[in-house]
């Protein structure tokens, strides 16, 4: 329901795309975003100086 609310919020403001960030260690979030139609577009090493082993994952979804 939270993702649906975010999509509604974005549409009401004329946004065309949502972007969410997670880490490679959060498999449950990755599955959720993939199932909700988000596409992984960016994987970045070194994004988190205090946990250098974690990768930053950026997921995007068009809203319409």
Secondary structure as a PSIPRED ss2 file (coil, helix, strand):
# PSIPRED VFORMAT (PSIPRED V4.0)

   1 X C   1.000  0.000  0.000
   2 X H   0.000  1.000  0.000
   3 X H   0.000  1.000  0.000
   4 X H   0.000  1.000  0.000
   5 X H   0.000  1.000  0.000
   6 X H   0.000  1.000  0.000
   7 X H   0.000  1.000  0.000
   8 X H   0.000  1.000  0.000
   9 X H   0.000  1.000  0.000
  10 X H   0.000  1.000  0.000
  11 X H   0.000  1.000  0.000
  12 X H   0.000  1.000  0.000
  13 X C   1.000  0.000  0.000
  14 X C   1.000  0.000  0.000
  15 X C   1.000  0.000  0.000
  16 X C   1.000  0.000  0.000
  17 X E   0.000  0.000  1.000
  18 X E   0.000  0.000  1.000
  19 X E   0.000  0.000  1.000
  20 X E   0.000  0.000  1.000
  21 X E   0.000  0.000  1.000
  22 X E   0.000  0.000  1.000
  23 X E   0.000  0.000  1.000
  24 X C   1.000  0.000  0.000
  25 X C   1.000  0.000  0.000
  26 X C   1.000  0.000  0.000
  27 X H   0.000  1.000  0.000
  28 X H   0.000  1.000  0.000
  29 X H   0.000  1.000  0.000
  30 X H   0.000  1.000  0.000
  31 X H   0.000  1.000  0.000
  32 X H   0.000  1.000  0.000
  33 X H   0.000  1.000  0.000
  34 X H   0.000  1.000  0.000
  35 X H   0.000  1.000  0.000
  36 X C   1.000  0.000  0.000
  37 X C   1.000  0.000  0.000
  38 X C   1.000  0.000  0.000
  39 X E   0.000  0.000  1.000
  40 X E   0.000  0.000  1.000
  41 X E   0.000  0.000  1.000
  42 X E   0.000  0.000  1.000
  43 X E   0.000  0.000  1.000
  44 X E   0.000  0.000  1.000
  45 X E   0.000  0.000  1.000
  46 X C   1.000  0.000  0.000
  47 X C   1.000  0.000  0.000
  48 X C   1.000  0.000  0.000
  49 X H   0.000  1.000  0.000
  50 X H   0.000  1.000  0.000
  51 X H   0.000  1.000  0.000
  52 X C   1.000  0.000  0.000
  53 X C   1.000  0.000  0.000
  54 X C   1.000  0.000  0.000
  55 X E   0.000  0.000  1.000
  56 X E   0.000  0.000  1.000
  57 X E   0.000  0.000  1.000
  58 X E   0.000  0.000  1.000
  59 X E   0.000  0.000  1.000
  60 X E   0.000  0.000  1.000
  61 X E   0.000  0.000  1.000
  62 X E   0.000  0.000  1.000
  63 X C   1.000  0.000  0.000
  64 X C   1.000  0.000  0.000
